[in-house]
Amino acid sequence: MKKHQNKEKAKIFTLISIAIISVVGIILSYLAYVQFYRLQKKPWKNEYQLIDKQLNQQLIANQRYNFIIKEKLERENKFFTQGFGFYDDNTFLECSGLHVYVIKKQEKIIYVLTWMNRKILLYNEDLDLINILDLPPEIHEGWGIAKYTDENNFNFFLVTEGSEKIFKLDIDTLNIIETIEVFKYDQKQDVLQPAKLLNEYGGGFCLNGIAYSQNTNDLFITGKKWPYIFNIQLVAK
C-alpha cells in the first residue's frame, strides 16, 4: 500500500514538474517573440547621439554591409590566429596562441596587444622586442586595437576589451581620452573584438583576423585554424 502511494506521489510530482517547465517554456517563447517582433518593426538606425568631443562630430554606424569574395589564399599552416595584419603591402604579419591577440603596425613600430595580461608589446621591423606597455586599469582585457588620426593629424589608439566599450587612447601616453559605448537599437553590443579602421570608417574556430591595406584598398580576413585567407569586398546593403 505504501509503495503504491509513493508511486502515485512520484507520478503527481512528475506531472507538476512537466507542467511548470511547459509554462516557463511558453513564457520564454512569448518574450522572445515579442522582442523579435519589436526589433523587426524598428528601422536599423543608431538612435543614440554619439559625439566625438575632439572633432565635435557625431559618430554614426548606421550602414550595414554584405561582402563578396574576390580571392581565396590557401594557408600552409593552420594557426590559432589571434593577431593579423600587414607587415607591408606584400607580407602578412600573424601571431597565434591563447593570450596574444592583435597586431597593429604603426610606422616602423609593431604593436602586439595581449589579452589576459593587458600589455602592449612593441617590436621593431626586425621583430626585436623593444618595449612593454601596460593598458590603463579601466581596460580589463586586450581584444582589439586600431590607429585613428583626426583632422588635426593627432594620432590615437582605439582599443576594445570584449565589452560594449571602445576606448580612445593617447598614442604616446596610453591615457584614456574618451570611452564610447556601442548600441544596436537600445541594446549594448558587447563582445566587440577586432578593431580596424577602413579609410575614414570604424569598424573557437571563428573569424579572428582583419588586415586592411590603405595603399591597395584590399581587405583580407582569416580566423582560428582557418585553411584560407579571404580577400573580400564590402558591399552596402
C-alpha positions as CSV (number, residue, x, y, z in Angstrom):
1,M,0.0,0.0,0.0
2,K,2.8,2.4,1.0
3,K,4.7,1.6,-2.2
4,H,1.6,2.3,-4.3
5,Q,1.2,5.7,-2.5
6,N,4.8,6.6,-3.1
7,K,4.4,5.8,-6.8
8,E,1.3,8.0,-7.0
9,K,3.2,10.8,-5.3
10,A,6.1,10.5,-7.7
11,K,3.7,10.5,-10.7
12,I,2.0,13.6,-9.4
13,F,5.3,15.3,-8.8
14,T,6.5,14.4,-12.3
15,L,3.3,15.8,-13.9
16,I,3.6,19.0,-11.9
17,S,7.2,19.4,-12.9
18,I,6.3,18.9,-16.6
19,A,3.5,21.5,-16.3
20,I,5.8,24.0,-14.7
21,I,8.5,23.5,-17.4
22,S,5.9,23.8,-20.1
23,V,4.6,27.1,-18.7
24,V,8.1,28.5,-18.3
25,G,8.8,27.5,-21.9
26,I,5.7,29.2,-23.2
27,I,6.5,32.4,-21.3
28,L,10.1,32.4,-22.6
29,S,9.0,31.8,-26.2
30,Y,6.4,34.6,-26.0
31,L,9.0,37.0,-24.6
32,A,11.5,36.0,-27.4
33,Y,8.7,36.5,-30.0
34,V,7.8,40.0,-28.6
35,Q,11.5,41.0,-28.7
36,F,11.9,39.7,-32.2
37,Y,8.7,41.5,-33.4
38,R,9.8,44.7,-31.7
39,L,13.2,44.7,-33.4
40,Q,11.7,43.8,-36.8
41,K,9.3,46.8,-36.6
42,K,12.2,49.2,-35.9
43,P,14.3,50.6,-38.7
44,W,18.0,49.7,-38.4
45,K,19.2,53.1,-37.2
46,N,21.5,54.2,-34.5
47,E,19.2,56.4,-32.3
48,Y,22.0,57.4,-29.9
49,Q,23.8,60.7,-30.4
50,L,27.4,59.7,-30.1
51,I,29.7,62.8,-30.2
52,D,33.4,62.8,-30.8
53,K,34.4,65.5,-28.4
54,Q,37.8,66.0,-30.2
55,L,36.2,66.6,-33.6
56,N,32.8,67.8,-32.3
57,Q,31.2,65.5,-34.8
58,Q,28.5,62.8,-34.4
59,L,29.7,59.3,-34.8
60,I,27.3,57.3,-37.0
61,A,27.3,53.5,-37.5
62,N,24.1,53.1,-39.4
63,Q,25.3,51.4,-42.6
64,R,25.1,47.6,-42.9
65,Y,27.3,45.6,-45.3
66,N,27.4,42.3,-47.1
67,F,30.6,41.0,-48.8
68,I,31.8,39.2,-51.9
69,I,34.9,37.0,-52.0
70,K,37.4,38.4,-54.5
71,E,40.3,35.9,-53.8
72,K,41.0,32.8,-51.7
73,L,44.5,32.2,-50.5
74,E,45.4,28.7,-49.1
75,R,47.4,28.6,-45.9
76,E,50.1,26.1,-45.5
77,N,49.8,26.2,-41.7
78,K,46.5,26.5,-39.8
79,F,47.4,28.7,-36.9
80,F,45.2,29.5,-33.9
81,T,45.1,33.1,-35.2
82,Q,44.9,35.8,-32.6
83,G,46.5,38.7,-34.5
84,F,46.6,39.5,-38.2
85,G,47.8,42.5,-40.2
86,F,50.1,43.8,-42.9
87,Y,53.8,44.0,-42.5
88,D,54.0,45.7,-45.9
89,D,51.8,45.5,-49.0
90,N,53.1,42.1,-49.9
91,T,53.6,40.4,-46.5
92,F,51.2,39.5,-43.7
93,L,52.1,39.5,-40.1
94,E,50.4,37.0,-37.8
95,C,50.5,35.9,-34.2
96,S,48.9,32.9,-32.6
97,G,48.1,31.3,-29.3
98,L,45.6,31.9,-26.5
99,H,47.0,35.0,-24.9
100,V,48.3,37.2,-27.7
101,Y,45.5,39.0,-29.5
102,V,46.1,41.8,-32.1
103,I,48.8,43.1,-34.2
104,K,49.0,46.8,-35.3
105,K,51.9,48.3,-37.3
106,Q,52.4,52.0,-36.7
107,E,55.1,53.4,-39.0
108,K,58.2,51.4,-38.1
109,I,56.9,50.0,-34.8
110,I,54.7,46.9,-34.5
111,Y,52.3,46.9,-31.6
112,V,51.1,43.5,-30.3
113,L,48.1,43.7,-27.9
114,T,47.9,40.9,-25.3
115,W,44.7,39.5,-24.0
116,M,44.7,38.5,-20.3
117,N,47.8,40.3,-19.0
118,R,46.8,43.6,-20.7
119,K,50.1,44.5,-22.2
120,I,51.1,46.2,-25.5
121,L,54.4,44.7,-26.8
122,L,56.4,46.9,-29.1
123,Y,58.7,45.4,-31.7
124,N,60.9,47.0,-34.4
125,E,60.8,45.9,-38.0
126,D,63.3,43.1,-37.3
127,L,60.8,41.7,-34.8
128,D,63.0,42.6,-31.8
129,L,61.1,43.4,-28.6
130,I,61.9,47.0,-27.6
131,N,59.3,47.9,-25.0
132,I,56.3,46.6,-23.0
133,L,53.5,49.0,-22.0
134,D,50.6,48.5,-19.6
135,L,47.0,49.2,-20.6
136,P,45.1,51.6,-18.3
137,P,43.4,49.8,-15.4
138,E,39.9,50.7,-16.8
139,I,40.6,48.3,-19.7
140,H,40.1,44.8,-18.3
141,E,41.4,42.8,-21.3
142,G,43.0,43.4,-24.6
143,W,40.8,42.4,-27.6
144,G,41.3,44.8,-30.4
145,I,43.5,47.8,-31.4
146,A,43.5,50.3,-34.3
147,K,45.2,53.6,-35.1
148,Y,43.0,56.6,-35.6
149,T,44.1,60.0,-37.0
150,D,41.9,63.0,-36.6
151,E,41.6,66.1,-38.9
152,N,44.3,67.9,-36.9
153,N,46.7,65.0,-37.6
154,F,46.7,63.8,-33.9
155,N,47.1,60.1,-33.6
156,F,45.1,57.9,-31.2
157,F,44.5,54.2,-30.5
158,L,41.1,52.7,-30.4
159,V,41.0,49.7,-28.1
160,T,38.3,47.1,-27.3
161,E,38.1,44.8,-24.4
162,G,35.3,42.4,-25.3
163,S,32.6,44.6,-23.8
164,E,30.3,47.3,-25.4
165,K,33.1,49.9,-24.9
166,I,35.6,51.4,-27.3
167,F,38.5,53.2,-25.6
168,K,40.2,56.1,-27.3
169,L,43.8,56.3,-26.0
170,D,46.6,58.8,-26.4
171,I,49.1,57.0,-28.7
172,D,52.1,58.2,-26.7
173,T,50.9,58.0,-23.0
174,L,48.1,55.4,-23.4
175,N,45.9,57.6,-21.3
176,I,42.2,57.2,-21.9
177,I,40.8,60.3,-23.7
178,E,37.3,59.1,-24.3
179,T,35.1,56.0,-23.8
180,I,32.4,55.2,-26.3
181,E,29.6,52.7,-25.8
182,V,28.2,50.9,-28.8
183,F,24.5,50.2,-29.2
184,K,22.2,48.4,-31.6
185,Y,18.7,49.8,-31.1
186,D,18.6,50.1,-27.3
187,Q,20.8,47.1,-26.6
188,K,24.5,47.4,-25.7
189,Q,26.7,45.5,-28.1
190,D,29.2,43.5,-26.1
191,V,32.0,41.2,-27.3
192,L,33.5,43.9,-29.5
193,Q,36.6,42.3,-30.8
194,P,38.8,43.1,-33.8
195,A,39.3,46.9,-34.2
196,K,40.1,48.0,-37.7
197,L,39.6,51.3,-39.5
198,L,38.8,51.2,-43.2
199,N,39.5,54.6,-44.8
200,E,37.5,57.0,-42.6
201,Y,35.1,54.4,-41.1
202,G,35.5,52.4,-38.0
203,G,34.6,49.1,-37.7
204,G,36.6,28.9,-31.2
205,F,37.2,28.4,-35.0
206,C,35.9,31.8,-35.6
207,L,36.9,35.0,-37.6
208,N,39.8,36.5,-35.7
209,G,41.9,38.4,-38.2
210,I,41.4,41.5,-40.3
211,A,44.1,43.1,-42.4
212,Y,43.5,46.2,-44.5
213,S,45.9,48.0,-46.8
214,Q,45.2,51.7,-47.3
215,N,47.6,51.7,-50.3
216,T,45.8,49.0,-52.3
217,N,42.4,49.2,-50.6
218,D,42.4,45.4,-50.1
219,L,40.6,43.8,-47.2
220,F,41.7,40.3,-46.0
221,I,40.1,38.2,-43.3
222,T,41.0,34.9,-41.7
223,G,40.3,33.0,-38.4
224,K,41.4,30.5,-35.9
225,K,42.5,27.3,-37.7
226,W,41.1,28.5,-41.0
227,P,42.6,26.9,-44.0
228,Y,42.2,30.0,-46.1
229,I,42.8,33.8,-46.1
230,F,40.0,35.6,-48.0
231,N,40.3,38.8,-49.9
232,I,36.8,40.4,-49.6
233,Q,35.0,43.4,-50.8
234,L,32.3,45.1,-48.7
235,V,29.0,45.9,-50.4
236,A,26.5,48.2,-48.8
237,K,23.0,46.7,-48.2
